[in-house]
């Protein structure tokens, strides 16, 4: 486990007044060793903050006093201090496997960490999620989370993830929703694998089993020129057209049943299909904008 290192101190902040400086290694904050920046922020939100730090071989105690909820004024070195939980799935379509050699090490990190899902919108398959994780998410209200669904059929999902736990891990999705955690889902469509009839079953499964989902993004697999999987290919124009049609049909079903559209096709599908992207109101607030849902429409709005 690494310890948080101070990389910035805001001028005029409580941390500066307490004597914090760049390079301080934080041993404890309010008596606890934080596992990640989430625990750090909870502690730093208190009115009275005590930090034990290591500086130049010396251990110092820094006392900061401020209003509860006021920023402490310290930026630390990373988001996770007890190691990022890595992914043990082996999805053929994973973009990590399609990177060239020689890039910086961090680009090859394949995470499946619910904390990064909460902090940055990374998608987790929940195959490494535990009861302790569920308890923490509920108690700290870590919401929204972002979950890779891909298929609700257990056999299809486990084959796609190349992990037998993929057949069972959506039970955690049900548990999260039962406890009021907002979840945004994603379905990466691979031609001949989880499109067509399988996609229809996935949408029906979501409506039947996970209607509380905030939204579901339907996105195409990404392929780079470094892909070595011969079974993977891009969607054809006709396939993209069929996917857009299927998504819009399910939007109508969700709208009629739940009062919202729920599922959204990636802009890329509309571009591949040579179909105009929907009007802004269709995106219901652009919640999945960072997943490539509605970017084309907002771009047009900005320059119109």
Secondary structure as the mmCIF struct_conf table of DSSP 4:
data_model
#
loop_
_struct_conf.conf_type_id
_struct_conf.id
_struct_conf.beg_label_comp_id
_struct_conf.beg_label_asym_id
_struct_conf.beg_label_seq_id
_struct_conf.end_label_comp_id
_struct_conf.end_label_asym_id
_struct_conf.end_label_seq_id
STRN STRN1 UNK A 5 UNK A 5
STRN STRN2 UNK A 6 UNK A 9
TURN_TY1_P TURN_TY1_P1 UNK A 11 UNK A 12
BEND BEND1 UNK A 13 UNK A 13
HELX_RH_AL_P HELX_RH_AL_P1 UNK A 14 UNK A 18
TURN_TY1_P TURN_TY1_P2 UNK A 19 UNK A 19
TURN_TY1_P TURN_TY1_P3 UNK A 22 UNK A 23
STRN STRN3 UNK A 25 UNK A 29
TURN_TY1_P TURN_TY1_P4 UNK A 30 UNK A 31
STRN STRN4 UNK A 32 UNK A 32
BEND BEND2 UNK A 35 UNK A 35
STRN STRN5 UNK A 36 UNK A 36
HELX_RH_AL_P HELX_RH_AL_P2 UNK A 37 UNK A 44
TURN_TY1_P TURN_TY1_P5 UNK A 45 UNK A 45
BEND BEND3 UNK A 46 UNK A 47
STRN STRN6 UNK A 48 UNK A 55
TURN_TY1_P TURN_TY1_P6 UNK A 56 UNK A 57
STRN STRN7 UNK A 58 UNK A 65
TURN_TY1_P TURN_TY1_P7 UNK A 68 UNK A 69
BEND BEND4 UNK A 70 UNK A 70
STRN STRN8 UNK A 74 UNK A 76
BEND BEND5 UNK A 77 UNK A 77
BEND BEND6 UNK A 79 UNK A 79
STRN STRN9 UNK A 80 UNK A 80
BEND BEND7 UNK A 81 UNK A 82
HELX_LH_PP_P HELX_LH_PP_P1 UNK A 84 UNK A 85
STRN STRN10 UNK A 86 UNK A 86
HELX_LH_PP_P HELX_LH_PP_P2 UNK A 87 UNK A 87
TURN_TY1_P TURN_TY1_P8 UNK A 92 UNK A 93
HELX_RH_3T_P HELX_RH_3T_P1 UNK A 95 UNK A 98
BEND BEND8 UNK A 99 UNK A 99
HELX_LH_PP_P HELX_LH_PP_P3 UNK A 100 UNK A 100
TURN_TY1_P TURN_TY1_P9 UNK A 101 UNK A 102
BEND BEND9 UNK A 103 UNK A 103
HELX_RH_3T_P HELX_RH_3T_P2 UNK A 105 UNK A 108
STRN STRN11 UNK A 111 UNK A 111
HELX_RH_AL_P HELX_RH_AL_P3 UNK A 114 UNK A 120
STRN STRN12 UNK A 124 UNK A 124
TURN_TY1_P TURN_TY1_P10 UNK A 127 UNK A 128
HELX_RH_AL_P HELX_RH_AL_P4 UNK A 131 UNK A 140
TURN_TY1_P TURN_TY1_P11 UNK A 141 UNK A 141
STRN STRN13 UNK A 145 UNK A 148
BEND BEND10 UNK A 150 UNK A 150
BEND BEND11 UNK A 152 UNK A 153
HELX_RH_AL_P HELX_RH_AL_P5 UNK A 154 UNK A 161
TURN_TY1_P TURN_TY1_P12 UNK A 162 UNK A 162
HELX_RH_3T_P HELX_RH_3T_P3 UNK A 164 UNK A 167
TURN_TY1_P TURN_TY1_P13 UNK A 168 UNK A 169
HELX_RH_AL_P HELX_RH_AL_P6 UNK A 170 UNK A 178
TURN_TY1_P TURN_TY1_P14 UNK A 179 UNK A 180
STRN STRN14 UNK A 183 UNK A 189
TURN_TY1_P TURN_TY1_P15 UNK A 191 UNK A 194
BEND BEND12 UNK A 195 UNK A 195
HELX_RH_AL_P HELX_RH_AL_P7 UNK A 196 UNK A 209
TURN_TY1_P TURN_TY1_P16 UNK A 211 UNK A 212
BEND BEND13 UNK A 214 UNK A 214
STRN STRN15 UNK A 215 UNK A 220
HELX_LH_PP_P HELX_LH_PP_P4 UNK A 221 UNK A 222
TURN_TY1_P TURN_TY1_P17 UNK A 225 UNK A 226
TURN_TY1_P TURN_TY1_P18 UNK A 230 UNK A 231
HELX_LH_PP_P HELX_LH_PP_P5 UNK A 234 UNK A 236
HELX_RH_AL_P HELX_RH_AL_P8 UNK A 237 UNK A 258
BEND BEND14 UNK A 259 UNK A 260
STRN STRN16 UNK A 263 UNK A 265
HELX_RH_AL_P HELX_RH_AL_P9 UNK A 267 UNK A 273
TURN_TY1_P TURN_TY1_P19 UNK A 274 UNK A 274
HELX_LH_PP_P HELX_LH_PP_P6 UNK A 276 UNK A 279
HELX_RH_3T_P HELX_RH_3T_P4 UNK A 280 UNK A 283
TURN_TY1_P TURN_TY1_P20 UNK A 284 UNK A 288
HELX_RH_3T_P HELX_RH_3T_P5 UNK A 289 UNK A 291
TURN_TY1_P TURN_TY1_P21 UNK A 292 UNK A 292
BEND BEND15 UNK A 293 UNK A 294
HELX_RH_AL_P HELX_RH_AL_P10 UNK A 295 UNK A 302
TURN_TY1_P TURN_TY1_P22 UNK A 303 UNK A 303
#
